[in-house]
Amino acid sequence: MFDPQQVSPKETDALLGVYRRPDPVFVSGEGCELIDREGRRYLDFTSGIGVSALGHGHPLIRQAATEAIDRGLVHTSNLYRTGPGELLAELLRDRTGMDRVFFCNSGGEAMEAALKFSRKHARMRAGWTLEGGDEPGYRKTGVIAFHGAFHGRLFGSLAATHKAQYRAPFEPVMPGVSFVDASDPAAVDTALDPERIAALVVEPIQGEGGVRPIPDALLRDMRRWTSDRGIALVLDEVQCGVGRTGTFCAHEDSGIRPDILVLAKPLAGGFPMGAVLLSEDVASSLHPGDHGTTFGGGPFTAAVALAVVSEISRPAFLEGVRARGQHLERKLQQLARRHPGLIREVRGRGLMRGIELDREVAPVVARALEKGLLLVGAGPRTVRILPPLVITDEEIVRGLDLMEEAMEEVAGSAGGGVTGSATGQAGS
Ligand SMILES: *Cc1c(COP(=O)(O)O)cnc(C)c1O
């Protein structure tokens, strides 16, 4: 069996160096805390990037996982029917108002499927056939995405990810993506060329891009423009969906219904799962053989996800997220008032918040870790707060106190003033 004490104090060079990780080795978790092998506890304001929505070691997850293991039904492939995935699809349909669900294993993979589905949809609407040649539908393959967008690291989802540093070393990525600025609605309207564009992909609240919400009115405009032009509206709620904002989906308050809705991170409480939810109109253009996955929607992961989604979608649970989200917002506004030079802006909704600083965020994240608080950046200057949805008011206050201390210490040691610049290790 695995012995944590055998792990070296410094990370092994057997692992590919695509991450820069701090030293603590986490060996267990409890609620909103992770515990390292020295027994030190860290309050988790990241949830492993919005994944561990029920925190660590939640009894519902343990029960669902243990039952599935004890039954000996972990995997069958999609050659055969199993129960949990079917029940989960029905539950997600109820909760979101979408019609059909395709399961896979990650956000990037789900976005990849969403891009494929929107192309097939555009093509079928144009009367495309396998034998056909150069119908107009064949040219309607373009994608519009936003400045600051993050949709994944695969060749399609990467193509729709804005940061050039992520794309440039691997080009050519999927062709046909154009980026527009969400703060310029006229440019979005113009970019949505009905002849050429198959999909508009939108994070209702950008995560990696700095916790930037799209205003509801703009979401509704985008819904109207895309509907009128036969363009699929794809909402990427991989990070902001599944209860994070206090409603099951982040776009709920806008009243729109997308053509394709993409969920992933928290779906299975820490086990890998992604889901692509489709309208019947898009679903009707897809047929056996068009897409597939070996692991997606398997009975183990789906059984855990069924427990997680059932819990999160309880009205009282979502009510609690909204209440604690408001508490967090009030506290952040007070914090911003105490540090007008250091804090430029506070953004976000529910338990998804970004605090934009006047400086690099990495030293603050590093200092917070030393103090026993886990934080993550969103872009170079924004601290991102994504606690487990089960966080308590007391834990919110405790974490924010530690974060404030870390900010003050970094500001102080960077040359006295709150305007001094700090450098340090790159963010995650
Ligand atoms: C994390 C993320 C993805 C990619 O998910 P992976 O599971 O890492 O592939 C896609 N879109 C958004 C909005 C994300 O936050």
The ligand as a Tripos MOL2 file, in Angstrom:
@<TRIPOS>MOLECULE
LIG
   15    15     1     0     0
SMALL
NO_CHARGES

@<TRIPOS>ATOM
      1 C1        -11.3830   23.9330  -16.5780 C.3       1 LIG1
      2 C2        -12.1840   24.4190  -17.7190 C.ar      1 LIG1
      3 C3        -12.2340   23.7220  -18.9430 C.ar      1 LIG1
      4 C4        -11.3740   22.5110  -19.2100 C.3       1 LIG1
      5 O1        -11.6820   21.4510  -18.3430 O.3       1 LIG1
      6 P1        -10.6420   20.2300  -18.1630 P.3       1 LIG1
      7 O2        -11.4260   19.2700  -17.3400 O.co2     1 LIG1
      8 O3         -9.4350   20.7850  -17.4900 O.co2     1 LIG1
      9 O4        -10.3510   19.7200  -19.5310 O.co2     1 LIG1
     10 C5        -13.0630   24.2020  -19.9420 C.ar      1 LIG1
     11 N1        -13.8070   25.3010  -19.7500 N.ar      1 LIG1
     12 C6        -13.7980   25.9950  -18.6000 C.ar      1 LIG1
     13 C7        -14.6640   27.1920  -18.4440 C.3       1 LIG1
     14 C8        -12.9710   25.5910  -17.5500 C.ar      1 LIG1
     15 O5        -12.9280   26.3000  -16.4120 O.3       1 LIG1
@<TRIPOS>BOND
     1     1     2 1
     2     2     3 ar
     3     2    14 ar
     4     3     4 1
     5     3    10 ar
     6     4     5 1
     7     5     6 1
     8     6     7 2
     9     6     8 1
    10     6     9 1
    11    10    11 ar
    12    11    12 ar
    13    12    13 1
    14    12    14 ar
    15    14    15 1
@<TRIPOS>SUBSTRUCTURE
     1 LIG1         1 GROUP 0 **** ****
